[in-house]
Amino acid sequence: MTKDELVKIEKFLRKTLQSPTISVRARPRKSDSAEVYAGDEFIGVVYEDDEDDEKSYNFQMAILAMDLEG
């Protein structure tokens, strides 16, 4: 993903999730995905999907059962 794409995805996620602390960061050895953080906490990965000449992005977030307690 290009730096421009990362910025656009970050702006979209901040607006959609109503959180100004969301950041999208390039992954060290991967060019088809980026890491998503809320503040300093890693929350998921955005994957680029360029199938059938139509580009889209998939956000994947795992929620651990232990994070739901409390």
GIMOUR-V289631 format. One line per field, one symbol per residue. ss: DSSP state (2 for helix, 1 for strand, 0 for the rest). psi: psi as a letter, one per 20 degrees, with the letter a starting at -180 (. if undefined). burial: + if it has 9 or more other ideal C-beta (glycine too) atoms within 8 Angstrom, else -. A space follows every 10 residues. Layout:
ss->???
psi->???
burial->???
This chain:
ss->0022222222 2222220000 0111111001 1111111100 1111111110 2220011111 0000222200
psi->qrhggggggg ggggggjloi ipqppqqgjp ijrqqpqocj ppiaqpppol qkkoprpppp ppoqhhiiq.
burial->+---+++-++ --++------ -+-++-+--- --+++++--- ---+++++-- ------+-+- ----------
